[in-house]
Amino acid sequence: MFGLLFAVGFVGLLVLGWSWRRASSAETRSLLGRTTFALASSLLIALGTLPSSSPFQPGSALGIGVLGGAVGMTFAMGWHLWRQQGWFPFLFTLLPFLIPLLAFAGNPFPTLYGLLVQATLSWFWLGAIYRAYALLVISVAAAVALARWHTPPEGLDKYVWQSVPCVLAFVGWLVAGLVAAWKRYWQSSVKEFSGLFGSALLLLLGAGALGYWLGDHRFFVTVMLACLAALLARGLQSSSQQDLTGLVWVSLLVFSFVVFPTGDGWQLLRGYGAALMAIALLWLAVSTQEESSPLWQGAILLIAFGLFRLFAEAYPLRAPRADLYTHYTFVGFLLGVVFPPLLQRWGIQSLLVSRTLWVGLWSASVPLVLGAVWGVKAVAGYLGGSIAGALLSPIQPMPVLFAGFATALPLTVVVEPASDLPRHTRLWMLVTAAGVLLFLVLLDTLGQRWVQKRSFELEPTHQG
């Protein structure tokens, strides 16, 4: 399977390169160029996963996930350039999930991590145009992985159970298509039509059918809470209470794992439920077609929480303490609050490709450095702090937040043994990492000044 996907990706790379050279408009050339670099980077990362030793598995499951995501991304961007349809290309990013569900059903985690890595990488290269696609892939990957940590309802096969997020995502895709068709062909005759309200109703119908099929009504309740929160956040946005939208998403997060006192009590799906709520919110945001919709913030918070729960399940912390009472965890938390927003601001200040590379490199490396120096507890603190930082940051979200999860989930097991080294060795590791960071910042600053100086020197010649 690895060879087949790599061959398809390589052919796609050649087609993209040929199209890039023949593109007429600057906008098309830019998107084709960024898609080409995203695909080429994915192919290189996949080649790096060929070894069968840890953290990679025999059969290159992680690399297959990266390649599957890369092929889906290429088709999605190709369709976007061809037809400019807002909802249909999402299908290409959902199809690669057939690989972990069918070919690696017994252990889907490496392939899901590969899809997570590729989605984050493509988001870095393609920018805001790929935000919705990347968030959908990340949310579904988190939900499928978390399904393995939750006991399925009685009488339901575990393999069917872990495919439920993909079914919900497909239902959302159909809802987005119906809403897009309504807006295009029939909205002129029904002026009162609301994309958000109509999408919420259709999603509730789909969730109700899904819950009936599974014999578990929590799916309907989960999607219903997400829809109610979306409508409330939309109402707050149009009023003078916009600052309360963050409280709405935190409340929704609490409800995702609350225990309802009915009979002997029943519990929602915790991290799994939060990931399912994120999928619902994403499709509501896509249906509204509003770039500044508050629904994006809610979806990002719930996705990040789902990934955090997945990290907590995959890396249970060691006794005696591993919470914020431990100063290493607290330091990691503070770095998570401060560092990703700082990288976001730094990244949007320049359009240079080198700036994107440095931001991506360091957002992915920081949790690994913390894991090597102070262990899993520092990584957990950093990931938790990054969620708080994303909720409080006023900047349009970038993939900086998810880059930390994309590397921490598969690679913490590799770097964590270094935290048992002598203290002075780990101190030198920390000093070296800080020195490399400062060197790269200096190098990027000099490059930025050189480009500005060069542009200033060429401007009079161009005018003449």
JODA-V214201 format. One record per pair of residues at least 24 apart in sequence whose ideal C-beta (glycine too) atoms are under 7 Angstrom apart, sorted by sequence separation. I is the first residue (numbers start at 1). J is the second residue. If there is no record, write none. Layout:
BEGIN
i->[I:I]
j->[J:J]
END
This chain:
BEGIN
i->[42:72:175:178:203:278:42:71:116:140:252:277:278:383:13:115:140:226:12:13:43:69:175:200:225:275:339:42:68:175:274:275:278:112:140:379:9:13:200:225:39:68:172:175:200:274:275:112:274:9:10:112:136:379:9:65:196:271:38:39:64:65:171:196:271:108:109:376:6:108:363:367:196:271:332:366:35:171:270:271:364:368:6:93:363:364:367:376:359:363:367:371:375:35:168:364:61:90:93:97:167:360:364:368:372:93:100:371:375:65:69:73:336:371:374:31:65:69:90:222:252:328:332:336:340:372:373:64:65:68:97:221:222:331:332:335:336:368:372:62:65:66:70:249:253:329:333:336:337:341:371:61:65:69:73:245:249:253:328:329:332:333:336:340:344:31:61:64:65:69:164:218:328:332:335:336:340:345:62:63:66:218:222:226:230:326:329:330:333:334:337:338:344:347:62:66:225:245:249:253:329:333:337:341:28:57:227:332:336:373:105:108:222:226:230:341:344:222:226:322:344:373:76:223:237:343:372:373:2:9:156:5:12:317:155:234:317:340:2:6:9:101:153:233:315:340:2:5:9:12:101:153:233:1:5:8:153:317:369:2:101:230:233:5:69:312:97:229:311:45:94:311:94:308:362:42:94:308:203:42:94:308:41:203:91:305:358:38:90:304:38:41:199:200:199:87:301:304:358:38:37:38:196:199:87:88:301:355:87:300:301:354:34:35:196:34:195:196:87:195:354:86:314:352:352:300:304:311:315:307:311:350:310:352:296:1:172:176:168:172:175:179:165:169:176:165:168:172:176:175:165:150:150:146:147:146:143:146:143:142:143:139:143:139:140:139:139:246:136:135:132:132:146:142:143:146:135:139:142:146:149:135:138:142:145:135:142:87:86:124:124:138:134:124:123:120:120:120:120:117:116:113:113:62:55:55:55:54:55:54]
j->[66:96:199:202:227:302:67:96:141:165:277:302:303:408:39:141:166:252:39:40:70:96:202:227:252:302:366:70:96:203:302:303:306:141:169:408:39:43:230:255:70:99:203:206:231:305:306:144:306:42:43:145:169:412:43:99:230:305:73:74:99:100:206:231:306:144:145:412:43:145:400:404:234:309:370:404:74:210:309:310:403:407:46:133:403:404:407:416:400:404:408:412:416:77:210:406:104:133:136:140:210:403:407:411:415:137:144:415:419:110:114:118:381:416:419:77:111:115:136:268:298:374:378:382:386:418:419:111:112:115:144:268:269:378:379:382:383:415:419:110:113:114:118:297:301:377:381:384:385:389:419:110:114:118:122:294:298:302:377:378:381:382:385:389:393:81:111:114:115:119:214:268:378:382:385:386:390:395:113:114:117:269:273:277:281:377:380:381:384:385:388:389:395:398:114:118:277:297:301:305:381:385:389:393:81:110:280:385:389:426:159:162:276:280:284:395:398:277:281:377:400:429:133:280:294:400:429:430:60:67:214:64:71:376:215:294:377:400:63:67:70:162:214:294:376:401:64:67:71:74:163:215:295:64:68:71:216:380:433:67:166:295:298:71:137:380:166:298:380:117:166:383:169:383:437:118:170:384:280:121:173:387:121:283:173:387:440:121:173:387:122:125:283:284:284:173:387:390:444:125:125:126:284:287:176:177:390:444:177:390:391:444:125:126:287:126:287:288:180:288:447:180:409:447:448:397:401:408:412:405:409:448:409:451:397:103:279:283:276:280:283:287:275:279:286:276:279:283:287:287:279:269:272:271:272:272:272:275:275:275:276:275:279:278:279:279:282:391:282:282:282:286:306:303:306:309:299:303:306:310:313:300:303:307:310:303:310:286:289:356:360:402:399:399:399:399:402:403:406:406:406:409:410:410:410:411:413:413:414:414]
END
